[in-house]
Amino acid sequence: MQNEQRPIVVFISSYPPRECGIATFTADLVRAIGATTPLFVPKILALNDTATSFYHYPEEVFLQITDTDERAFINTAEILNRLDRVSAVNIQHEFGLFGGRQGSHLIGFITRLTKPIITTFHTVLPNPDDRMRLVVQLLLKKSKQCIVMTKNAREILRTVYGATKAVTVVPHGIPDVAFEKSDAAKQALGLGHHLVLSTFGLLSAGKGIEYVLDALPEVVRRFPHVAYLIIGETHPVVRRKEGERYRKMLMRRVLQLRLEEHVKFYDRYLPLEEILQFLRATDIYVASSLDPYQAVSGTLSYALGAGRPVIATSFAYAKEMVTPGVGMQVPLRDARAMSDALLALVGDDDRREKMASRAYTTTRAMLWPKVAATYARILHSYIVTPKHVTSPALPPLRMTHLERLTDERGMMQFSRGAVPDRASGYTVDDNARALLFAAQYYHVTGDKTILSLLRRYCTFLFNGERSDGSFTNYIDEHGRATPQNYGEDIADATGRAITGLAAVAVTLRLPSDLRHRAELSAKRALAIITRSSSLRTTAFALLGVSELSRLHNGVEYIPIVRRFADAIVTRYEQEASFDWQWFEPMLTYANAVIPHALIAAYRVAHNDRYRNIAKKTVDFLIEKTLQDTVYMPIGNKGWCTRDGRCAHFDQQPEDPSAMVMALFALYEITQEEQYRMYALRTFSWFLGENILRQPLYDSVSGGCHDGLSPTAVNSNEGAESTISYLLARLAIERYGT
């Protein structure tokens, strides 16, 4: 897939090397989106601050506007209208960026632009003047969707500006840094014996640093080892208008208060790694803004993300972010309150440590890859992409290895290389998977050559039925049930059997006696499922029961569909949180089968809860498994826990297969093209678009290798892997091209 084939999303913003907080934000966002999604190319329309400004921009900047040139905004809108590949525009909105009174030069641009607009509001003021209200309301009217960074900002847009369209809260992104104490970083900076307070960012009078300085004399009198670092140069716009007036005032204040041994200025614009080094050396971060309506603060976000306790004035963003568990709030312009807060934290090591840990833990949902994944989904939902753009080169659908693994008894379990290993025996698991594929293949193609295989898989399941509705899961090479069946949890195998048998029961082309027997066998097995606590067992069975509800007498299955689906929803409601949209405390195997089952239930019961939870959890899986445009299945050597620890190996084909089917199912009910695209991207894992850049599909044998280790592809091509590939490949045949 070549970049020049993909649609373009244009981000309108200031951009580095221009020194501006929103420039840094946009650069971080665009970089993360580029590493997150293969679905579009981010490009920049850069805003320059004066007609004489010159910036040596990176290659992603393809257009520039000087903010004072109102006509340029109109002309640029017309240029974007004529560019076919430009599919959407994201406006990073801040009033001071766009020229004119309250940024009103933007009005001509959004009025002329015909492309979908998604606006990110960095400032949302509750008491606007008339011109500000007009600009915001026009943006709301012209935007397909709006993004803010706090719930409070969303509420203001709704109540003050009358927003009626979707307003989505997406947190400010933060870099992923390790949680560590400050000792090593302080030693590296020559601050080893100090307790370090810090403030960083572009300096201007609104920073309120003078109140922190006024608070320090009592603090350093009681704790002489305290050092306060003021990090960053003066804001370029402020410096152009006022020179270094504010910095010089602060330096005079330091001398007047006799704090020169405790306060240090770092007067330059710092790259990210240096900022992070200072944050690592920080014991308490101080955010002292004087603007009560400040809706976002990247510096505060970074400090919390580094696991640093914060003392902040009570501006809008701090009110939402600085809870008692991560820091303290003080009134604006109140040096006494600032001093009291500093004394309380400087003198309490245990409290600081607890706040640090809590700050780090609660900000994991703000990591740039997660924020970028949310932006990518929002932006891509407004893009119509030609289907051929991301379709992988598909090998033909071949049954050669499936036939090789099948003998008169059914599907053999393992192989040595591509050679079937009869001694490994036969399982309900594998024969149920094979039956599901055979029935679906016959339904899609009408190819009768598959029928002899289908009958063998059916016979295996029928012969393995027990009187209580369960199955004998394992048969050895001589056709005997072995002791390993007893005491073994075969609930998943029973659930898969229901799915396979249901696929036979609803395939009208098949003989009626075979279909009827398959339905009766599936119904008997349902009694086992009701006694199982396994979520995946319930999901496999729910997929089957949802199919059975399509039968002429299917009304009897609808209550079962609802019962199974409600059980899954209950698990979601018990386990899910803002940053863990899942049904369990851990991601393990065949994860996508659970939301897939809810999608199937939605088709039967038309319960919007099923669809909405399925969509949220599939989005969560996308976030967890699509990394740098490469699908990364959850590894079975440790799985993935909600505290952020995810194993990448061993990767097994069952997981991407389940994901492909769930994504196509979600695409079918939403018609959101991004899910079809993600399904194709996930399928490419089989063809070599994986972390090792090695194909798992064997085009010679028609089989699929058993998995990826950290260094190599597993050479064996067993039943589970081969059928997982075939099910995913058949799904593309049905939905993907």
N, C-alpha and C positions, 0 to 999 in steps of 0.2 A: 504494500500500500504506500503510494508516494504522497508526500505532503501536498504537492500541487494539485492532487485530485480532491482533496478534502475541502469541505466548506470552511470559511473563515469567520471567526467572531472577532469583532473589533472592540478593543477596550479604549475608551476615551479617558485620559488621565494625564497628570504630570508623570514624568518617568525619569529614572536615573540616566545620566549623571546629575540631573537637576536635583538639588537638595531640598527635599520636601517629604513629609511623613506619608502623604498619599502616594507619592512616587514610589517610595519604598514598599508600601503595602501592595501596590499594583504589580510591581516587579516580582515580589514574592508570590503573589497569587498566580500570575501568568506562568511563572516557572513551575509552580506546583501543578497547575492544570496541564501544562505540556507533558509532565511526567505521569499524569493520572489518566488522561483519556486519549484514545486514538481517533476520536470521532470528529474533531475539528481542530483547526490551527488557530491559536490566539495571535492576533496582531495588534499593534499599538498605534493609536492616533494621539501623538504627544502634544501637550499644551505647553507652549513657551510663555514666559512671563513678561517679556518685552520684545519689541521689534528688533532690538539689537542683540538679543540673546543668541548664543550659538552653543549647541550641545552636540558632542560626538556620540550619537545614540547607537545602541546595538542594532543588529539586523532585524529584530522583530518590529522595530518602529518603521512603519512604511508611509506615514503621513504626519505632518506637523501643522499646528495652528498657533498663531500668536494671539493671546487672549484679548488684546485690545482691538483686533481687527474683526469687527462685526460681520463684514461682508465675507470674510474667509470662512466663517461658520456656515453660512448659506451655501457657498461654493463647494465646500467639502461634503456637505450633505448630498449635493447633486452628484459628486464623484462617487460616493459610496452607493448611491442608488443605481449607478450604471455598472457597478462591478458585480457580475453574476455570482462569484464565489463568496462575496460578503453576505452572510445569511442572518446575522444578528449583531446588535451593538449593545455593549455594556457601558453605561455612563457611570464613572466613579465621581459622584457629585459632592462638591464642596463649593459653597457660594463664592469664595475668593478665587477659584481657579478659572472662571469662565468669562470674566470681563463684563463691563457694564454694571449698572446698579444692581446689587444682589445677584450678580452672575446672569443678568438678563440677556447677554449676547447668546446664551444657549437657546433662547426661545426660537430664533430663526432657524437654528439647526434642527431642533426636534419637530418643528412645523413642516419643514421640507422633506425630512427623512422618511422613506417608505419602508425601510427595513424594521423588523421587530426590535423594540427597545426594552432592555432590562436595566433598571436604575438601582445603583447602590448608593444609599444616602449615608454620608459620613457625619453630617450635622443635621439634627432635627430639633428645631427650636419651638418651644411651646407658646411663645409670645411674638409672632412674626409681625413685621410691618406689612403694609399692603403689597409692596413690590415682592417681598420675599414670599408671601402667601401665594401670589399669582404665579411665580416661577415654580414653586413646589406643586401647586395644583395642576399646572400644565404638564409637568413631568408625570404626575400620577395619571393624568388623562391619557397621555401618549404612550406610557409604558405598559407593556404586557404584564410585567411583574416587577415588584420592588423588593429590595433586600435591605435590611437594617441589621445592626449588630447587637441590639438589646431589645428585650420585651417592652421596655419603657418607650423606646423610639417608635416601635410599632404602634403602641397605644396612642402616642401623640399624632402620628400620621392619620390614624382613624378618627380621633375625636376632634382634633384641631383643624386638620386639613381635609377631612371628609373622605379619606381613602376607602374605596369599596372593592378594589381589585386585590389580588393576592399580595400580601406583604409577608415575606419570609424572614425569620430571624436566623442569620448565619453568623456565628461568632467571628471575632477578629482572629486571624490565624497567628500561630506562634511556631517557632522552630522547635524541632525535636532535640532536646538536650538531655543528657543523663542527669539524674538527681544525685547531687553530691554536696558534701559540706564545703564550706568556704576556705578551709585551711590551705589546701594546695594552691588554689588560685591566688590567695593573698600572699603566699610566699613568693610566687612567681612575679608579683607586682611590687614586691618590697613592702608589703603591708602586714606582714606576718603577726605582729603583736597587737594590731588594732582590731577593734570591733567596727566594721565598715558600714556606714550609711551611704546611700548613693541616690542620685537623681540623674537621668540622662535624657537627651533630646535636644532639639534646636531651641536655643534660648530666646525668650521674649518676655515682656513684662507680665504677661498672663501666667507665667510659670509659678509665681508666688514664692520664689525661693527666699526672698527677704524675710518671710515669716518663719521659715525653717531656721535661718541664721539667728533671728531674734530668740528662737526657742533653745538654741544650743548652749549658751553660757551655763545655765544650771545643770545641763546634762554633762558637759565636760568637767564641771567642778566635781560632780559626784563620780563620774566615770572618765578619768583622764585618758583612757586608751581609745576613746571614740574618735573616728576620723570620718569626715563627710566629703564625698567626692561629687563635684558638679561637672558632669560629663557632656560635652557637645559644644559646637560652635553656635554663634548667634544666627538666628534665622536670616537667610539671605535677604528677604524682603525687608525685614526690620533693619538689617545692617545698611541696606541701601537708603532707607528713609531716615534712620536715626543714628547710624553709626553704631558704636559700642556703648551707647549711653547706659543701657541696662546692666551690662556686665561690669562696667566701671563703677556703677552705683553699688553693686554687690561686693565688689572688691574693697570699696571704701568701707562698707558695712563690716566686712570681715576684720579690717584693721581697727575700726572703732570698738568692736566687741572683743578685740584681742583674741581672735580665733585663728590667727594665721598658722598656728601649729596643728590645727585640727581640720581646716577646710582647704581642699585642693581643687583647682580648676583644670580641666583637660579641654583646651580650646581648639577642637578640630572636629570635623565630620568623620565619625568612626564607621568602618565597615562592620558587617554583622559579626564576624568572628571576634573582633575586639570588644564589641558591645557585650557579647556573651561571656567573654573573659572577665569583664568588669562585673557582670551580674553574678558570675560564679564566686567572685571575691566579696560579694555583698552579703551582709547579715540582715539588714533591714532596708527595704526600698521605700523611698519617700516620694509620693505623688501629691504635689501641693498646688494644683491648678486653682486659679481664682475664678474660673468660668463655671457657674453653677449648672449650665446647660450643656456642658461638653459631653457629647453623646458617645464618644469612643476615645480610647487612649491606647495606642500601640505600645508605648513604653510600659504602661501598667500591665498590659497583657503579657508582654515578654517577661517582666519580672515575676509574675505569678507562675508563668509557664516554666521558669527556671527553678521554681520551688523556693521563692523568697517571700517571707512575710512582708506585708505592706502596711504603711501608715499613709492614709490618703485623706485629703480634704473631701467633703461630701458633695462632689460634683456628680452629675447624672450617671456617668459610666461607673464611677467608684461605688455609688449606692447599690448598683446591681452586682458588681464583681467582688467588692471587698466585704465579705461577710465576716462575722466574728471568728469563724474557724480559720480564716486565712490572714487576718490583719485587723486593723482598727481604723475607724473613721473619726475625723475631727472637723469642727466647723471651719468654714472659709475665713481667712484673715484672722485667725485666732492663735497667736504665738504661744499663749499660755497653755491652751489645750494641746497644741503640738508638742510642747515641752513635757507635759504630763504623759502623753502617749509614748514618747520616746523613752522617758524614764521607766515606764511600766515594762516595755519590751526589752530595753537594754539590760535591765536588771533581772530578767527572768529567762534563763537559757532554756529551760524545759518548755516554756510556753512558745518560744520562738521555734524550737524544733518541731513541735506539734503543728504549728501554723505552716511551717515550711513543707512538711509532709502532706498536709491537707491541700495546700495551694497547688502542689505538683499533681496530686491525684485528681483533683477536680478540673484541671485544665487539659486533660488528655484529649477531650473531644475537640479542642481548639487547634490541634496540630494541623499544619498546612495541608498535608495530603487529605485529611478528612474535610477540611473547609473547601479545598479545591474539588473534591469529588462531588460535594453538594452543588457548588457553582456549575460544574460540568453538566450535572443532571438537569439543573434549571435551564441553563443556556441551550443545551441540546434539545430540550423539549420544544423549542421554537424554531428548530431547523428541520427542513425537509431535505433529506439527503438521497441522491439516487442510489437505488439498492445495489448496483454493481460496485460501488466504491469500495466497500469493505468486505465483499464476499471473497473468502479464500479460494484458491484453486482447488476444487474438490476432486478427490479420487473417485472412481466409480464405486458404486455400492456392490461389494462382492461378498458372497457367502462361502468362499472356498475353505477358510479356516473353521468356520462354524460347522460345515459338513465334516471336516476332518476330525473335529473334536466330538462328533456325535456318532455313536454306534447303535446297535440294536436296543440297548437299555436306555439310552438317553445321552445327555451332555456330560462328558468327562470333566473332572474338576480342574486338573492342572496339565501343564505340558513342560517338556524339557526343550527349551528353544521353541521351535514350531512343531515339535513332534509330540503328539498326545501321550500323556502318561496314564495309561489305563489303571495302573496300580494305585493312583490317587483316589479312585472311586468316583462317586456321583453324589450330588447334593440337591435337595429341594431348592435351595437358594439359586443355584446356577440353572436348573431346569425351569424354574419359574421365570427367571430373567429371559431365558431363551424362548420360552413360550410367549411372553409378552412381545418380544421382537418379532417372532414368526407371525403372530396374529396381526400386529400392526403392519408388518411388511405386506402381508396378503391383502389387508384392507386398502393399503395405499396403491399397490401395484397390480393386484389381481393375478400375480404370478403363481401358478399352481405347482410349480416345482418345489415350493416351500412346504407343501402340505404334508409330505411324508415326514419331514422333520417335526412339524407342528404336532402330528399325531404321536410321535415318540415322546415328546416332552409332556403331552397330556397324559399319556399312559403312565409315565414315570410318576406323575403327581397322583393319579388315580390309585395306582398300586401302593403308594406311600401313605394313603389316608388311614388314620386311626379312628376308632369308634367315637372318640371325644371331639373329633373335628380337627385335631392336630395332625402333623405329618411326621413320618420317619425321615429325618433330615439326611442321613448318610447311609449309602449303600456301597459295600466294598466291590472290588473288581469281579467277585464271584456272584454278585447279586444278593448278598446277605446283609441284613441290618446288623450293625456292630454295637457293642456296649457303649461306644462314645455318644450314641443318641440319647442315652438315659442320663439325666442330670444336666444335660446341655440345654441352654436356653435357646430354643428354636423359634422364639416369637417372631423375629424379623423374617425368618424363612416362611412362616405362616402368612405374615402380611404380604410378602412378595408373591406367594402362591395365590392369594386372593386377587392380586392385581393381574397376574397372568391369566388366571381362569376367567376373570371378568372380561378381559380382552377377547377371549374366545367366545364367551356367551353373547357379546354384542356384535360380533362380526357376522353380518347377515348372509354373507356368501358361503359360510360354512354349513355343513349338514345340521339339521335341527336337533338330531339326537345327541350329537357331540356338544352342541351349544347348551342343551338342556342339562346334560350331565355336568358340564363345567359350572353352570349356575348353581346346581344343587351342592356341589363340592365346595364352592366358594361360600355359600350360605352356612354350611355346617362349620366351616373354619371361623366364621365371625364370632362364634361363642368363645373361642380362645382369645381373640383380640380384646374382648370386653374385660378379660381378667389380666391383661398385660398393662404394666405401667410405662412401657417403652414408648417414647414419643415417636420414634421412627416407625415402629410397628404400627402404631395408630395411623401414621401418615400413609404408609404403604397400603393399609387396608382401606383408608378413606379414598385413595385414588381408585381402588377397585370398586368400592361401593358406589362411588359417584358415577362410574361407568354403568354399573348394574341398574341404576335408576333410570337409564335410557330405555330399558326394556318395556314391553307393552304392559307388564304388571309392575313396573318399577316404583310405583307409589309407595310400596311397602318399605323401600330402602331409604326414602327421604328422611324419616326420623333418625335413622342410623347415621346418615350423612351429617345431620345437624348435631347429633350427640358427639360424634368423633371430632367434628370441627370445633365445637364449643369447648371440648377438652383441650384441644391445642391452643385455642384463644386464651383459656384460663391460664395455661402455662406461660404464655407470652405476658399476660398481665401481671403475673407473679414475678417474672424475671427481668422484664425489659426496663431500661432506664434511658435517659437522654443519650448517653454515649454507648449503650449496649442494647441494640434493637434486636433481641433474640429471645428464644424460648427456653434456653438453658444457660447455666453459668459457663458453658464451654462449647466451642465449635468442634465437632468431631468428624464423622464420616457421612457421606451422602447428604450433606446439610440442606441442600436446596430442595430435597424431596418434601420437607415440611411446608414451606410456603407454596410449593407446587400443589400439595394436597389441599391447601386452603383455597387456591384458585379453582381447583376442580369443584370444591364444595360451593364456592360462589356461583358457579355456572348452574348448579342444581338448586340451591336455596335462595339465591339472589340477596344474600345478606352482605351489605356494604362493609361490615366489620371484617369479614373474611378477606375481601379484596384489599382493603386498606392496610391490614396487618401484613398480608402477603407482600404488598408493594414495599412497605417499610423494611421488611426483613430481607427481601431480595436486594434492595438498595444497600442495606448493611453488608450483605455478602459481597456485593460488588466492591464496596469500600475496602473490605478485608482481603480480597483475593486478586483484584486487578491492580498490579503494581508496575509502574513504568510501562504501561500498555501491555504487559505480559501477565497472563493468568497464572496465579500461584495457588494451587489447591492447598487446603489445610493439610499439613503433614501429619501422618499417624504416629510419628515419634515425639509425642508430647501434645498434639492438638493445639488449640488456641483458647486461652483463658481471658476472662474479662479484665484482668489486670494488665493486659497488653502483651503477654508472652505468647508468641505464635511460632509453632514449628513449621518449617518449610519442607521438611523431608520426613519420611518417604512420601512422595506424591503418588496417588493411585488414581486410575482412570474412572472409578466410580464417581468421584466428586465432580470433575468437570462434566461428566455425562449428565448427572442430576441437574447441574447448573444450566446446561444448555437447554434441557427440557423445561425447566422452570422459567427461564428467560423467554423462550418462545411462547409458553402458556401466558405469561404476563403481557407479552406483546400482543397476543391475540385478543385479550380483553380490554387493553388500553389503547391499542394502535399507536403507542409511543415508539417511534422508530429507534430510539436509543436502545431499547431492550433487544430488538432484533440484531442490532449492531454488536451489542455486548455478547449475544449468543454466538455470533460468528467469530468474534474475537476469542471467546472461550474455547470454541471448537478447534481453533488454530493451535491450541496446546497439543492436540494429538499429532499435528502435522509439523511440529518443530518450533512453533512460537512459544517456547517455554524457557525456563531459566538456563537450561543446558544447551538450548538451540539444537536439540536432537529430536527427530520424529519418534513417536511411540507407535504410530501406525506402520505396519510392515506391508509395503505395497507388493512385495513378492508373494508372501503367504496369505495376505488378506487378514492377518491377525493383528492383535495389539499387544505390545509389551506390558508387563505387569506393573511398571511404575518407574519413578525417577528417584535415585539415591543422590547424595550430594555430588557424586563424581561420574555417574554412568546411568544408562538405561538398563533396567532389568531385562535380561535376554529372554526370559520365558514369556510365553504367550498363552495364558490360561483362559478359562471360560469367562470369569468375571470381567477381565479386562477387555476381551474381544467383544463380548456382548455390550459392555458399556460403550465402547466405540461405535458399534453398529446402531445402538439406540440413538446416540447423539447424531450420527450420520443420517439416519432415517428422519430424525426431527428436522434437519436442514432440508431434506427432500420434501417434507410436508410444508414447512413454513418459511424457509430461509432464502429462497431464491426467487 
